Amino acid sequence: MTAPEDVTDRRDAAPGDDIARTSAPPAPPDAPATGRRIGSVEILAGLLVLLVVFRNPLAALVSAPRLQTWTTVFVSVLVQAVPFLVFGVVLSAVIAVFVPRSFWAKALPRHPALAVPAAGLAGVVLPGCECGSVPIAGSLIRRGVTPAAALAFLLSAPAINPIVLTATAVAFPGNPEMVVARGVASLIVAVAMGWLWLRLGKAEWIKLPARPHEDGSRLKAFVAACRHDVMHAGGFLVLGAAAAATINVVVPESWLQTLAGNEVLSIIALAVLAVLLSICSEADAFVAASLSQFSLTSRLVFLVVGPMVDLKLIAMQTGVFGRRFSVRFAPATFAAAILVGTGIGAVLL
Amino acid sequence: MNKQAQAVIMLLFGGAILKASLSDLYLRYVKEGLRPFLIGAGLLLVAAAVLTLWYDLRGKAQAHGEHHHEPKVGWLLLLPVLGLLLVAPPALGSDAAGQAGTVLTAPGTDSDYPALPAGDPVDLGLLDYASRAVFDDGRSLTGRNLRLTGFVTPGPDGAPMLARMVMSCCAADGRPIKVALSGEVPAAVPADTWIQVVGTWTGKTEQDPVNDAKVPYLQVKSWQEIAAPKQQYE
C-alpha cells in the first residue's frame, strides 16, 4: 500500500501544481488537474480493479493454515472494533462540534489536580472498549480540557465501565474480589498517570493532527470531523490489528507454560502478553480466566495492563497524539499498571 | 488522498461491514450479539461517506477547490475491505486449536450439574461435556448416549481429537475446548472436518500439554461427517 501513497505525495509536492492552481482560479479546478496528474481517486480505482482481477490468486495466497488463522484474527479484531471505533468517532465529533467549550469548564473541577480524579471516575459511564476512547480523549484536549484529565479518562474508560466489570464477574465466578481489584487498580493507575502528567508532562509532546477547517453548516463540520477521525484512527487500528494478529499466530501458548511457576516472571509475562495480544477489554477477562496455570495476581496485572497499553492502542495513540507522546506515555503507563496491579493483587487477592 | 478517495474508502469499508453483518459472514469473527451494532456502524460509515461526497461535489461546483493533506494511513482501511469482501477467511479451526490449551477451567463453587435433558442420544456441547466429565466425575453422564459436534484436530500424539473454538468476544480471544476420542475413532479424516460423534462417558482423561488442563475422553460408538454449522463457535 505504500507505493500509491508515494505517487500522490510526489505529485502533491510538485511545484508546478501550486502555480497552476493559483494562476488559474476562475477555471473549474477539476479541468486542469485531471488532465495531467493522477489523483488518489484514480489510484484507488486502479487498485480496486487489480484486486478484483487478481482475486483468486490472492485468495490462494492466504490459504496456508497459519496464514489463514492470521487473516481470520486480523479481520475479527477489526470487525469487533468497528462499532466501538465508529461510536467513539461520532461521540468525539459531537464533542468537537456541538458541545461548547464552556461546558467542560463547568463540568470539571477548576483545579487540574481535582479534575484528574473526576475525569477518571467519569470513565465509568462510557460503555465501550479502548478503540473508542482514543479519539474521544483527543477531542477533549482540543476542546480545552486539561490533557491530564483527558488522559485519566482515556485510561480509565475502557477498564472500569459496567460492561467490562460485569464480564470480569462472569469470567471469574468464584473470585468476586477480582472485579473489585480490577476496578480499583485501573482507577488508581488512571489517576496516577493523570497526576504524573501534571507534574512531568509537557504540552509540546502532544501533537494533535490538524483537523480540516470547514466553513458552513455544523453538519458539514460534523461530517468532516467524523471522516477525518475514521480515516486516521481507523488506519492506525488496522496497523494495530495486524500486529496483534501476528503475535496471536506466532507466539504459541506453550511458551508461557514454562514461566507460570515463578511469580515474578509470570507477572511480567502476562503483562507483556496483554500488550501483545491487544484483546478488547470486554473480552480479556475470559482469556485471563483460561490462563488458569497463572496466579490470580498475575492475571489481575493482565487485566489492568490490557485496556491501557496494547499494540493497537499504541498505534492509535501515535496517530492521534503524535509519536513523541506515545513513546513516553505507553512505557510509563505500562510500568504503573504492573506496579499498581501487583500491589492491589497482594492486598485484595 | 483527497476527500473523494476517502469517501470511497469509507463507503467500501462500511459496505463490507454491512455485507458481513447482513449475511452470516460476521459469525466467523465475532459474537452474534454484536450484529445490531455492526449494522449501525456500517450504516453510519456509509452515511458519512455519502455526505462527504455530496459536500465535496457541491463544494467543487462552487469552486472551493482547496487541497488538504489528509491522513495517508487511511489507505490501510482497504486491507479489511479486502479481507471481508475478497478473502473472507474461515472461522478459526484446527490450526488455532493446536496452538492454545483447552479452555476448561474449574468452576468457582461446587456448582451442581442438572440432569441431562431427555433424548437418546442427547445433544451436548463440548464445554458442557468436558466440565461434567472432569469436575462432576461424569455423575450426570453415566448410562447416557451422548452426541457431540465439533471439528477434527490432531492431538499432541497425532490421534484425532474433537474440538470446538470457544469465543467470548471476537476470534482473537478464541480458545479451543478439546475432547479426546477412544473406541470407534474417526481415523484418516482430515483436520477441520466437521463431525458428529455418538458415544458414552469414560473416566479416562489426559493432560493438554499446552496448559496442563484436563482433557476428558469420549468412548465413541459411531460418527458421521456433517457440514460446518452456521455458528461454528461455542
Interface residues (C-beta under 8 A of the other chain):
Chain A: M1 P4 E5 T8 D9 D12 R21 P25 P26 P28 P29 D30 G39 S40 V41 I43 L44 L47 L48 L51 V52 R55 L58 A59 V62 P65 R66 Q68 T69 T71 T72 V73 F74 V75 S76 V77 L78 V79 Q80 V82 P83 L85 V86 F87 V90 A167 A171 F172 P173 G174 N175 P209 P212 L219 K220 V223 A224 C226 R227 H228 V230 M231 H232 G234 G235 F236 V238 L239 A241 A242 A244 A245 N248 V249 P252 E253 S254 L256 Q257 L277 S278 I279 C280 E282 A283 D284 F286 V287 A289 S290 L291 S292 Q293 G319
Chain B: M1 N2 K3 Q4 A5 Q6 A7 V8 I9 M10 L12 F13 I17 A20 Y26 R28 Y29 V30 L34 F37 L38 G40 A41 G42 L44 L45 A48 A49 L51 T52 Y55 K60 A63 G65 H67 H68 H69 E70 P71 K72 V73 G74 W75 L76 L77 L78 L79 P80 L82 G83 L84 L86 V87 P89 P90 A91 L92 G93 S94 D95 A96 Q99 A100 G101 V103 T105 A106 P107 G108 T109 S168 C169 C170 A171 A172 D173 R175 P209 V210 N211 D212 A213
